Amino acid sequence: MEDEALVGQIRRGNREAFRVLVLRYQRPLFRFLGLLGFDGASCEDLAQQTFLSAFRALADFDPGRARFSTWLFTIAKRHASHERERAHRRHETPATEATDALSRSPAPDPAEAAVLAQRLRTLDAALGSLPQELRSTFLLSQIKELSLGEVAAVENCPIGTVKSRIHRARERLRLALAPRETS
């Protein structure tokens, strides 16, 4: 069933339809939040806040303006930004999903594990060095595979700005991930 049809059912009092939306978007939302740099517990909290906010604001959702997924990821991005600001004020930095996954996954060969760990650290550092607006736009377009229009709606900016941010993010990542010349 389409998201908008489920929203209509929820508005008519069918709470089971909201559970279907939660199940549909729970994993993509966790991945998105993880890619923004939040760990498992923080992802769960932020996802719960996102779904709660979405449920409370469902009457304001207009399918003529955006798809439900775009609207939901916009709410998640706003909560993530607020959490990052709070963490910054407390001088905390959220753990990354890649680092957590690496520490949990067994490695068959120590040499391969060391190379993989270094690559993940390099990638994590490169993504982490991007300004928030570039990182968020890049992740939405390249990892979440949202259309340029959907990314523009989530980021609340014109499509041209989205294209520019994606280009700048790619350039910065390319430079950060390029093999270093040793003299």
N, C-alpha and C positions, 0 to 999 in steps of 0.2 A: 504494500500500500504506500502511496506517495506521502511524503512528509506533510504537505499541506492538508491532505485529507485527514491525517491523524490529528493535526492541529485543530481542524474543525470538530472532530470527535471530542477532543479534550475540552474545547470551549463549550460543548454541549454536556459536559459532566463525566465523560468516560476517562477516568484516571488510568485505566489499563492501557489506553493509547499512549499516554505519556511514558509509561514503562517501556513500551516498544521503541519510542524515540531514544530513551536513555540507553537501552541495549544496543541500538543502532549506532549511536555516536559516542559511547563510552570509550571504546578503544581508540578511535581516531583522535578524540579529545586528549586522552592520556598521552598518545604519541606526540601530538602537537605541543602540549605543555612540557613534555620531556625534552623535546627539541629546543624549546625556549630556555632550557637549563634547569628545570625543576626536577627534584627526585621523586621517588614513588609516593611517599607520604604527602608531600606538597602537591603532587599531581592529583591525588585523590581528593584532598581538601579543595583545591581549585576547581576540579571537575564538579564536585558536589555543590560548591558555591555557584558555579555556572548554571548547572541544571536547576537549582533552586531559583536563581534570578530569572532564568528563562520561563520557568513555570509561573512565577509571579507576574511576569510582564507579557505573558502570552496574549493577552487582550490587545496589546500594542503591536504585535507582530503583523506586518502587512506583506502578504505574499506577492503583491504587485511591486514592491520595492526591492525585495531580495529573497533568495531562497532561504529556507529554514536553516540549512547548514551554514550559510554565510552569516546569518543573524546570530546563530549559536557561537560560532568561532569569534565573532566580534565581541560578544559578552565574555568569552574565555580570555581573549587578548586583554580586555580592560581589567579583568580580575588579576591576570598575570602581571600587568603593569603596576597595579596597585600593590601587589605582594612584593614585587621587586623593589618598589620605592620603600616599603616598610622594612624589608630586609636590609636595604642600603642604609637606612637610618639606624638600624641596629648593628650595622657593620658586619652583616652576614652575607655570604654568597651561596646561592643554591647549588647543590650538587648536580652533576649532569647525568643524564640517562646512560650515555656511553661509558662513563667511568664506572657507574654502578653495574652495568651489564658485564663489563670486563672483570670486575672483582668477583662476580658470581659464576662466570662461565669457566669450566675446566679447560685447560689447554693441554693438548696431547704432547706437544713438543715445546720445550722451554725456549728454544731459539725462535720458533714461529710466534710463540706467545710474546716474546720481547719485541719482535718487529711489529706485531699487531698492536701491542700496547703503545708503542711509540707513535704509530700511525694514528691511533685513536686520540692520543694526547695532542698530536699536531693538528688533527682535524678539529678537535674540541677547542683548542686554543684559537684556531683560525676563525671558527664560528663565533666564539666568545669575544673575539677582538672586533667583530663587526658592531657598528652602532646598532642600537635596538631596532630602529626603523628599518635598516637594511636587513638585519637578521630575520625579523618577523616577516617582512615582505618576501624574502628569499625562501624561507621555510614554507610559507603558505603556497607560494607558486610552484616551487620545485619539489618539495617533499609531500605536501598535502595535495598537490596537483589541482589547486583551484584555478579557475580561469582568471584572466587579467581583470575582468569586470568584478568578479567575486572578491579578489584580493583588494581591489580599489574600494569596494564597499566595506570590507573589514578594516582596512587601514584608513578609511575616510579621506581618500585623496583621489585625484584624477588618474586615469589609466596611464597617461604619459609619465606621471611621477612613479607609478608602479614599474613601468618599463625601465626607467632610469635607475631606480633602486636595485632592480634585479641585475642590471648591467654592472652597476658599481659594486654590488656584492660579489658577483662572479669574478670581476677583475681583482678585487681585494683577496678573494679566496685563492685565485690562480697564483697571485704573487706570493701569498703566504704558504701555499702548498708546493710551490716550485722547488725542485731540488736545488740545494745550496751548492754553489761552486766553492771548492776548497783550493786555496793557493798554496 
